[in-house]
């Protein structure tokens, strides 16, 4: 299969930090289809060789095991090309079309690694230039809009030039191996499905925690915030995969249909429930790994009076027969005590305990980062001579050890899926819009709230109100158990 992969924003951070390393790993693993060209487009003037030298220099910032040897990069660089484009000029799109028409590749993938505010203009220009034939796919990187209306406008413009199956909305969390294993865990094994319901599960917690601050991205982050940056997309996608009904097939639309049903079943927020079931916070100065770090308001490019949230915790429910009454707790934040992403399924305790001692219930921990695996926490008898006392034990599956072959990174997997036309891990427009529809009442309530976000010290797990919120249900966050 011949392919042309065009990277709009070819000199930007996303391209050299994520996309080029992922493409090189695919090349190294023999996964990149032969007969391909990778074209980077950007505003400044460069030759192909100058662009290749630029990318070679940027590889110095990649993790050592993923850095190419000189001979490897020389072979990879033969695929790389560069073209100067002003994304607002129709003539430049005509030139791009002529370059693509030189050989009429079997597949053309256009990856928009640009600022999201350019998406509509780029897609309209692509349509006008005729770069939207049946062999063309366009990949849209998040964030897709800042509210429902802007997301709908992006989708309207995209649909004017591309069919739904040609528009691939990327959420890199869906490319993580552990996230892909959510489907395998639930629908490839008979063990958990009989328990995967309200009668057996007490609550489900999804935590996406970062120990880093906003760094040099203060201006971007201040216009986004944790709710838009992490909850509307990553956290809700994880929730849908945990809560969805078994699809009839592994077909992309069958899966996405079930995910959409979950989003439509989420308990809607009101101004009163936002105040009760949503906690927003903003980090202050504190300590991370023994090092003093500044507060959010002291970060570069952040306004001194900013009310942007860097932390969100919320409680919701999926209002259907399988999940009625089961709390789902979502939490994300920057400058938290540790960097980890995990899903914790807390099972109900046994109905009638007959053993003295621990009454701790079972739980399943699905680890997404930095580790990648599963932990099943059980109780077992320990010999004491004083009767049978129970002690917690865990079955720990490390995917990196279980699968000794090279594991595929998120962007590598998603880029290869985009080239192959596999849509399972991409978000459909109705999913995206429904997620915005659900979070908008939270944004509306915050705009009317004069109190702003609650402060929390960097290096902690967020505002105390987050713990108080789950404590109302008699629960606690996983690290507090």
C-alpha positions in Angstrom: 0.0 0.0 0.0 1.5 3.3 -1.1 0.7 6.2 1.2 1.3 9.9 1.7 1.2 11.3 5.2 1.0 15.1 5.4 1.8 16.7 8.7 0.3 20.2 8.9 2.3 22.1 11.6 5.4 20.1 10.5 7.8 22.1 12.7 5.6 22.3 15.8 6.0 20.7 19.2 3.5 17.9 18.6 5.2 16.9 15.3 8.7 16.6 16.7 7.9 15.5 20.2 5.2 12.9 19.4 4.6 12.2 15.8 8.1 11.8 14.3 9.3 9.6 17.2 6.1 7.4 16.7 6.6 7.2 13.0 10.3 6.3 13.5 9.3 3.5 15.9 6.8 2.2 13.4 9.6 2.3 10.8 12.0 0.5 13.1 9.4 -2.2 14.0 8.7 -2.8 10.3 5.1 -1.6 10.8 5.3 1.4 8.4 3.9 0.3 5.0 6.5 0.4 2.2 6.1 2.9 -0.6 5.4 5.9 1.7 6.2 9.6 1.8 5.9 11.8 4.9 5.5 15.5 4.0 5.8 18.2 6.7 4.3 21.6 5.8 4.9 24.8 7.7 5.3 28.5 7.1 9.1 28.9 7.0 11.3 28.1 4.1 13.4 24.9 4.3 14.8 22.3 1.9 14.1 18.6 2.4 17.7 18.2 3.8 17.3 21.1 6.1 14.1 19.6 7.5 15.7 16.2 8.0 18.6 17.8 9.9 16.0 19.6 12.1 14.3 16.4 12.9 17.6 14.6 13.5 18.5 17.3 16.1 15.2 17.0 17.8 15.6 13.3 18.3 18.2 14.1 20.9 15.3 14.9 23.3 13.7 11.5 22.8 14.2 8.7 25.4 17.5 6.9 24.8 16.1 3.5 23.8 13.9 5.2 21.1 16.7 7.3 19.6 17.8 6.2 16.1 21.3 5.1 15.1 22.8 7.1 12.3 22.2 4.4 9.8 18.6 3.9 10.9 17.8 7.6 10.7 19.4 7.8 7.3 17.0 5.2 6.0 14.0 6.8 7.8 15.0 10.3 6.5 14.5 9.1 2.9 10.8 9.2 3.6 10.8 12.8 4.9 9.9 15.7 2.7 9.2 19.4 3.4 7.0 22.0 1.8 6.5 25.6 2.6 2.8 26.6 2.9 0.8 29.5 4.1 -2.3 27.8 5.3 -4.5 30.7 4.4 -3.5 30.8 0.7 -5.5 28.8 -1.8 -2.5 28.7 -4.2 -0.5 26.7 -1.7 -3.2 24.1 -1.4 -3.2 23.8 -5.2 0.5 23.2 -5.1 0.0 20.5 -2.4 -2.6 18.8 -4.6 -0.2 18.8 -7.5 2.5 17.2 -5.2 0.1 14.5 -4.1 -1.2 13.9 -7.7 2.4 13.2 -8.8 1.9 9.5 -8.0 -1.7 9.2 -6.7 -0.9 7.2 -3.5 -3.4 4.5 -2.4 -4.0 6.4 0.9 -3.5 10.0 1.9 -3.6 11.0 5.6 -3.7 14.6 6.5 -2.7 15.1 10.2 -3.7 18.6 11.5 -1.0 19.1 14.1 -1.8 22.8 14.3 -3.6 25.1 16.6 -7.2 24.0 16.7 -8.5 27.4 15.6 -7.0 26.7 12.2 -9.0 23.4 11.7 -12.0 24.9 10.0 -9.9 27.1 7.6 -7.7 24.1 6.7 -10.6 21.7 6.1 -12.4 24.3 4.0 -9.3 24.9 1.9 -8.7 21.2 1.4 -12.2 20.8 0.2 -12.0 23.7 -2.2 -8.7 22.4 -3.6 -10.1 18.9 -4.1 -7.9 17.2 -1.6 -10.8 15.2 -0.2 -11.1 12.2 -2.5 -12.2 8.8 -1.2 -8.6 7.8 -0.5 -8.1 10.8 1.8 -8.5 10.9 5.6 -8.0 13.9 7.9 -6.9 13.5 11.5 -8.0 16.1 14.0 -6.0 16.5 17.2 -7.7 17.7 20.4 -8.9 20.1 21.7 -11.8 20.1 19.2 -13.6 23.3 20.2 -13.9 25.0 23.6 -17.7 24.4 24.0 -20.6 22.6 22.2 -21.2 25.4 19.7 -17.5 25.6 18.6 -17.3 21.8 18.3 -20.4 21.7 16.2 -19.0 24.4 13.9 -15.8 22.4 13.4 -17.8 19.3 12.6 -20.0 21.2 10.2 -17.0 22.5 8.3 -15.3 19.1 8.3 -18.5 17.4 7.1 -18.8 19.9 4.2 -15.5 18.4 2.8 -15.2 15.0 4.3 -17.5 12.1 5.0 -17.7 11.0 8.7 -15.5 7.9 8.1 -12.8 10.2 6.6 -12.6 12.4 9.7 -10.5 10.8 12.5 -10.7 12.6 15.8 -7.8 11.5 17.8 -7.6 10.9 21.5 -4.2 9.6 22.3 -5.4 7.9 25.5 -7.3 5.5 23.4 -4.0 4.3 21.8 -2.5 3.3 25.1 -2.0 -0.5 25.4 -3.7 -0.7 28.8 -6.8 1.2 27.4 -7.0 -1.2 24.5 -6.9 -4.0 27.0 -10.1 -2.6 28.6 -12.1 -4.2 25.8 -10.1 -7.4 25.9 -10.5 -7.6 29.7 -14.3 -7.2 29.5 -15.3 -8.8 26.3 -12.5 -11.4 25.7 -12.8 -13.1 29.1 -15.7 -14.7 30.9 -14.4 -13.9 34.4 -15.6 -10.3 35.0 -18.8 -9.8 32.9 -21.1 -11.5 35.4 -19.8 -9.1 38.1 -19.7 -6.0 35.9 -22.9 -4.4 37.2 -24.5 -2.6 40.1 -25.1 -5.7 42.2 -21.4 -6.4 42.5 -19.6 -3.0 42.1 -19.7 -0.3 44.8 -18.0 2.5 42.8 -15.6 3.2 40.0 -12.8 5.8 40.2 -10.9 7.2 37.3 -7.8 9.2 38.1 -5.6 11.0 35.6 -2.9 12.7 37.8 0.1 14.7 36.7 3.0 15.9 39.0 4.1 18.5 36.4 2.7 22.0 36.2 1.8 23.9 33.1 5.5 24.8 32.3 5.8 27.1 29.3 2.2 26.4 28.1 0.6 28.8 30.5 -1.1 30.9 27.8 -2.6 27.8 26.1 -3.6 26.1 29.4 -5.2 29.3 30.8 -7.6 29.4 28.0 -8.4 25.7 28.4 -8.3 24.3 32.0 -8.5 20.8 33.4 -12.2 20.2 32.5 -11.7 20.9 28.8 -8.2 19.5 28.6 -8.8 16.1 30.3 -12.3 15.4 31.4 -14.3 16.2 28.3 -12.2 13.8 26.2 -9.8 11.5 28.0 -11.7 10.8 31.2 -15.1 10.4 29.5 -13.7 8.1 26.9 -12.3 5.9 29.7 -15.7 6.0 31.4 -17.5 4.9 28.3 -15.2 2.0 27.8 -15.7 0.8 31.4 -19.5 1.3 31.3 -20.5 0.4 27.8 -22.6 -2.7 26.9 -21.0 -5.5 24.9 -21.1 -4.5 21.3 -22.5 -7.1 18.8 -19.2 -7.0 16.9 -15.7 -5.4 17.0 -16.7 -3.1 14.2 -15.8 0.5 14.8 -19.4 1.9 14.6 -20.8 -1.0 16.8 -18.3 0.1 19.5 -18.9 3.8 19.1 -22.7 3.3 19.2 -22.4 1.7 22.6 -20.0 4.4 23.9 -22.5 7.1 22.7 -25.3 5.3 24.7 -23.2 5.7 27.9 -22.6 9.4 27.3 -26.4 9.9 26.8 -27.0 8.0 30.0 -24.8 10.2 32.2 -26.7 12.0 34.9 -27.1 15.6 33.8 -25.8 18.4 35.9 -27.8 21.3 37.3 -26.4 24.4 39.0 -27.2 22.8 42.4 -25.5 19.5 41.6 -22.4 21.2 40.2 -21.9 22.9 43.6 -22.4 19.5 45.3 -20.7 17.0 43.0 -17.9 18.9 41.3 -14.8 20.3 42.9 -12.4 22.6 41.0 -9.0 23.6 42.3 -5.9 25.6 41.4 -2.4 24.7 42.6 -0.4 27.0 44.8 3.3 26.8 45.6 4.5 23.5 47.1 7.0 20.7 46.9 7.3 18.0 44.3 10.0 15.3 44.8 11.7 17.4 47.4 11.9 20.5 45.1 10.0 23.7 45.7 7.7 24.6 42.8 5.7 27.7 42.1 2.0 28.1 42.2 -0.1 28.3 39.0 -0.5 32.1 39.2 3.3 32.5 39.3 3.9 30.3 36.2 5.0 32.1 32.9 2.3 33.5 30.7 -0.4 32.9 33.4 -2.5 36.1 34.3 -2.1 37.0 38.0 -5.9 37.0 38.5 -6.6 33.8 36.6 -9.5 31.6 37.8 -8.7 28.7 35.4 -8.9 25.3 37.2 -5.9 23.0 37.2 -7.9 20.3 39.1 -11.3 18.8 38.7 -13.0 16.0 40.7 -16.6 15.1 40.1 -19.2 12.5 40.9 -21.6 11.2 38.3 -23.8 8.2 37.6 -24.8 6.2 34.5 -28.5 6.0 34.6 -29.3 2.6 33.1 -30.2 -0.8 34.4 -26.6 -2.0 34.6 -25.2 0.9 36.6 -28.1 2.6 38.4 -26.9 4.0 41.7 -23.2 3.2 41.2 -21.1 6.4 41.7 -18.4 7.1 39.1 -15.7 9.4 40.4 -13.5 11.2 37.9 -10.4 13.2 39.0 -7.6 14.9 37.2 -5.1 17.6 38.0 -1.7 19.1 37.7 1.0 19.3 40.4 -0.5 16.4 42.2 1.4 14.1 44.6 2.3 11.6 41.8 2.1 11.0 38.1 -0.3 8.1 37.5 -3.4 7.2 35.5 -5.6 4.4 36.7 -9.1 3.1 36.9 -10.1 1.5 40.2 -13.2 -0.8 40.3 -14.2 -1.2 43.9 -16.4 -4.3 44.5 -19.0 -4.6 47.2 -18.1 -6.5 50.3 -19.3 -10.0 51.0 -22.9 -10.0 52.1 -22.2 -11.8 55.4 -18.6 -11.8 56.7 -17.7 -15.0 58.6 -14.0 -14.3 59.2 -12.7 -12.0 61.9 -10.4 -9.1 61.1 -10.2 -7.3 57.8 -13.5 -6.5 56.0 -11.7 -4.9 53.1 -13.5 -5.4 49.8 -12.0 -6.7 46.6 -10.9 -4.2 43.9 -9.5 -4.3 40.4 -6.9 -1.6 39.5 -6.3 -1.0 35.8 -3.0 0.9 35.6 -2.5 3.1 32.6 0.7 5.1 33.4 3.5 5.1 34.3 3.0 1.3 34.8 0.9 -0.6 32.4 -1.0 -3.5 33.9 -3.7 -5.0 36.2 -3.9 -5.6 39.9 -6.6 -7.7 41.5 -6.8 -7.2 45.2 -8.2 -10.2 47.2 -8.2 -11.4 50.8 -6.5 -14.6 51.9 -6.2 -16.5 55.2 -2.9 -16.1 57.0 -1.9 -18.7 59.7 -1.9 -17.2 63.1 -2.9 -19.9 65.5 -5.7 -17.6 66.6 -8.3 -18.5 64.1 -8.4 -17.7 60.4 -7.5 -14.0 59.9 -7.7 -12.5 56.5 -5.0 -10.4 55.0 -4.9 -8.5 51.7 -3.0 -10.0 48.8 -2.8 -9.0 45.2 -2.4 -10.6 41.8 -0.3 -8.2 39.7 0.0 -8.4 36.0 2.7 -6.3 34.4 1.9 -6.1 30.6 5.5 -5.1 29.8 6.8 -8.4 31.4 3.9 -10.5 30.1 4.4 -9.4 26.5 8.1 -9.5 25.9 7.9 -8.2 22.3 8.2 -4.5 21.7 5.0 -2.7 22.8 3.5 -0.2 20.6 3.1 3.4 21.8 -0.2 5.3 21.6 0.7 7.6 18.7 2.4 4.8 16.8 -0.7 2.7 17.1 -3.1 5.5 16.2 -1.0 6.6 13.2 -0.8 3.1 11.8 -4.6 2.8 12.3 -5.1 6.0 10.5 -3.1 4.7 7.5 -4.9 1.4 7.5 -8.4 3.0 7.9 -9.1 1.3 11.3 -11.5 3.6 13.1 -12.1 1.7 16.4 -9.9 4.0 18.4 -11.0 7.3 16.9 -13.9 9.4 18.3 -17.0 9.9 16.2 -18.5 13.4 16.0 -21.7 12.5 17.9 -19.6 11.2 20.8 -17.6 14.3 20.9 -20.6 16.6 20.8 -22.5 14.6 23.4 -19.5 14.9 25.7 -19.5 18.7 25.3 -23.3 18.7 25.9 -22.7 17.0 29.3 -19.8 19.2 30.5 -21.4 22.5 29.4 -23.6 22.9 32.5 -20.4 22.7 34.6 -18.8 25.5 32.6 -22.0 27.6 32.9 -22.2 27.2 36.7 -18.5 28.1 37.1 -19.0 31.3 35.1 -21.7 32.3 37.5 -19.7 31.4 40.6 -17.7 34.3 42.1 -15.7 32.0 44.4 -13.4 30.6 41.8 -11.3 27.4 42.2 -10.2 26.1 45.6 -6.5 26.4 46.3 -4.4 23.3 46.9 -0.7 22.9 47.6 1.5 21.4 44.9 2.5 17.9 45.8 -0.9 17.0 47.4 -3.9 15.2 46.0 -6.0 18.4 45.4 -8.4 20.4 47.6 -9.7 18.6 50.7 -13.2 19.1 49.3 -12.4 16.4 46.8 -12.0 13.8 49.6 -15.1 15.2 51.3 -17.2 14.7 48.2 -16.5 11.0 48.0 -16.7 10.6 51.8 -20.4 11.6 51.6 -20.9 8.2 50.0 -18.9 6.4 52.6 -16.0 6.1 50.1 -12.4 7.3 49.8 -10.0 7.9 46.9 -7.7 4.9 46.3 -4.6 6.4 47.8 -6.5 7.2 51.0 -7.7 3.6 51.5 
